[in-house]
Amino acid sequence: MRHQRGWSQEDVAKRLEISIPAFSKIETGITDVNLSRLAQISRLFDMTIVQLLATTDSEEEKQHTTEVEELREKLQEREAEVIKLQKKVIDLYEMLHKRASV
């Protein structure tokens, strides 16, 4: 949500009246937040605490799904490369075998 609004961590930290490192830890999940801080953050983003928590889970799921898809595509590309290389090895082996038998 911070990115959608074009806010930096510094922008949000100032609005919450906390340090940038403190906000960074909240944003990354390193620091647990209490109910009053959640209320403050939800007001900042014009939503209820429930909406804030639901949005966070949904965005994390979307991000993980996107990452998994990207990794799956890379894996498929690598598998295709391996198959091509295996075919080249087989072709070279057959070519060498034919030359040796002549």
C-alpha positions in Angstrom: 0.0 0.0 0.0 2.9 2.3 0.7 4.2 1.7 -2.8 0.8 2.3 -4.3 0.7 5.7 -2.8 4.2 6.5 -3.8 5.4 6.9 -0.2 8.9 6.1 0.9 9.6 4.4 4.2 10.7 7.8 5.5 7.4 9.3 4.5 5.4 6.7 6.5 7.8 6.8 9.4 7.4 10.6 9.7 3.6 10.2 9.6 3.7 7.6 12.3 6.3 9.6 14.2 8.7 6.7 14.5 12.2 6.1 13.1 12.7 4.7 9.6 14.4 1.6 11.0 11.5 1.0 13.3 9.0 1.3 10.4 11.2 -1.0 8.2 11.0 -3.6 10.9 7.2 -3.3 11.1 6.9 -3.5 7.3 9.1 -6.6 7.0 7.5 -8.3 9.9 10.6 -8.3 12.1 8.8 -6.3 14.8 5.4 -7.3 16.1 3.0 -4.3 16.4 0.5 -3.7 19.1 -3.1 -2.8 18.6 -2.6 1.0 19.0 0.1 1.0 16.3 -2.1 -1.1 14.0 -4.9 1.4 14.5 -2.5 4.2 13.7 -1.3 2.5 10.5 -4.8 1.7 9.4 -5.9 5.3 9.9 -2.9 6.5 7.9 -4.1 4.3 5.0 -7.8 5.2 5.5 -8.9 1.6 6.3 -10.0 -0.5 9.2 -7.5 -2.8 11.0 -9.3 -5.8 9.5 -8.9 -4.4 6.0 -5.3 -3.6 6.7 -4.6 -7.2 7.8 -6.5 -8.7 5.0 -4.7 -6.5 2.4 -1.3 -7.5 3.9 -2.0 -11.2 3.6 -3.4 -10.8 0.1 -0.5 -8.8 -1.2 2.0 -11.2 0.4 0.2 -14.1 -1.3 0.2 -12.3 -4.6 3.9 -11.6 -4.3 4.7 -15.2 -3.4 2.5 -16.5 -6.2 4.3 -14.2 -8.7 7.7 -15.3 -7.4 6.7 -19.0 -7.7 5.5 -18.5 -11.3 8.8 -16.7 -12.2 10.8 -19.5 -10.7 8.7 -22.1 -12.5 9.2 -20.4 -15.8 13.0 -20.2 -15.2 13.0 -23.9 -14.3 11.2 -24.8 -17.5 13.7 -22.7 -19.5 16.6 -24.6 -17.8 15.0 -27.9 -18.4 14.6 -27.1 -22.1 18.3 -26.1 -22.2 19.3 -29.4 -20.5 17.3 -31.4 -23.1 19.0 -29.5 -26.0 22.4 -30.2 -24.5 21.6 -33.9 -23.9 20.5 -34.1 -27.6 23.8 -32.5 -28.6 25.8 -35.0 -26.5 23.9 -37.9 -28.0 24.4 -36.6 -31.6 28.2 -36.2 -30.9 28.4 -39.6 -29.4 26.7 -41.2 -32.4 28.9 -39.2 -34.8 32.1 -40.4 -33.0 30.8 -44.0 -32.9 30.2 -43.9 -36.7 33.7 -42.6 -37.3 35.3 -45.2 -35.0 33.5 -48.0 -36.8 34.6 -46.9 -40.3 
